[in-house]
Amino acid sequence: MPDSLSFPSVSVQAPVVRLNGLRMDFHTGDGVEQVIKDVTLRIDPGEIVGLVGESGCGKSVTAKLLLGILPMPPAVVKAGSIEMFGRDLAGLPSGEREALKKFVAYVPQDPSAVLNPSFTIATQMIDMIVWYESDRKLATYFRKRHTRTVVSRARDHAAHLLEKVYIADPEQVLRRYPVQLSGGMRQRVLLAMALSGSPQLMIADEPTTALDVTVQKRTIDLLKDLVEREGLAGLYITHDLGVAREICARTYVMYAGTTVENGPTGPLLDAPLHPYTRGLVEAIPSLEGGLPRTIPGQVPDYLAPPRGCRFAPRCPEAFERCRETPERVEQAPGRQVACWLYGKEAA
Ligand SMILES: Nc1ncnc2c1ncn2[C@@H]1O[C@H](COP(=O)(O)OP(=O)(O)OP(=O)(O)O)[C@@H](O)[C@H]1O
């Protein structure tokens, strides 16, 4: 943890993230969308945690809540808590909340949505580095950001960050505009930029979706390597259970705004407990060929979600009790599931 920060200390031992029973609505022109019903999730220092689920289940919304980039309103947190680095965000003055956010790096799905086509990579990286530095004790010094020393120091740092993502000729990349780089290279630049502020947590939201298949694997390997080398914690959001297996120590499965199952990734995917997780696993195409099975039905309309377990209308094992919301129970060490098929009352 950098020691020159201007906000109160954060705990290095505490979970990097702890979301507890989080509930959040969107107030829209059509009514209240009850998107996040119960997200409970923990990320410990140094581990990469996966968040998987179908499109529209609330994975990106969860990431945005952590990043503090959801406009409130229309988003309204109704219950639960968000703790980062051992601090409950609700109890923090906004200045400290902002300062904490600088420990969180974000790698988005599509680099072109983030990189400005009109500026060189150097300009964009220098800008970000100076922005991060602006909160440090050197703030007054760095505020004179147009002095040559500051810019050239930031440029050196940018080149150093590009080396960290194995870009062999950083000077050449710094001089380029985003459009002059390949998709894989742009995503590397974003990974380098994500390191600008010495983050403790990296949130990657489907970071390889916009890449072609040949560079996807290399980018995933690089991200994993980077997180390990830099000693970061990571939240990796993906549809791809194979990727989750490869890089995530533990995984949370999310359905319609609820983390329905979590556990160590291997055991979770090898022997899923929740019928939704089972459906996701069965939907993976097999090497032997044949069509993967899909889960019939769709993610519910958040304006009028089903009562109780939101998966019940699509669940092959649903029964009367599923009209009520199931408790999250510990089924094995580190393995939790929110489903009436498990727990004390299951029999
Ligand atoms: N700004 C917003 N205002 C209102 N509703 C929103 C807003 N952002 C997201 N939603 C709602 O939240 C739901 C979940 O969206 P989210 O992007 O988190 O899904 P996801 O699981 O990340 O899907 P994908 O994998 O396709 O990115 C959406 O279907 C939408 O109804």
The ligand as an ORCA input file, in Angstrom:
! r2SCAN-3c Opt
* xyz 0 1
  N     -28.256      2.756    -15.734
  C     -29.231      1.865    -15.668
  N     -30.506      2.246    -15.519
  C     -31.504      1.342    -15.426
  N     -31.316      0.014    -15.478
  C     -30.072     -0.426    -15.633
  C     -28.958      0.464    -15.740
  N     -27.839     -0.274    -15.876
  C     -28.233     -1.560    -15.866
  N     -29.559     -1.662    -15.719
  C     -30.338     -2.896    -15.604
  O     -29.545     -3.856    -14.946
  C     -29.621     -5.102    -15.629
  C     -28.325     -5.842    -15.429
  O     -27.320     -5.197    -16.212
  P     -25.782     -5.597    -16.203
  O     -25.152     -4.765    -17.273
  O     -25.227     -5.481    -14.840
  O     -25.823     -7.116    -16.645
  P     -24.574     -8.077    -16.895
  O     -24.806     -9.281    -16.064
  O     -23.300     -7.348    -16.670
  O     -24.770     -8.396    -18.425
  P     -23.663     -8.465    -19.586
  O     -22.915     -9.713    -19.322
  O     -24.477     -8.512    -20.835
  O     -22.807     -7.226    -19.481
  C     -29.923     -4.743    -17.061
  O     -30.664     -5.727    -17.684
  C     -30.763     -3.487    -16.938
  O     -32.122     -3.854    -16.825
*
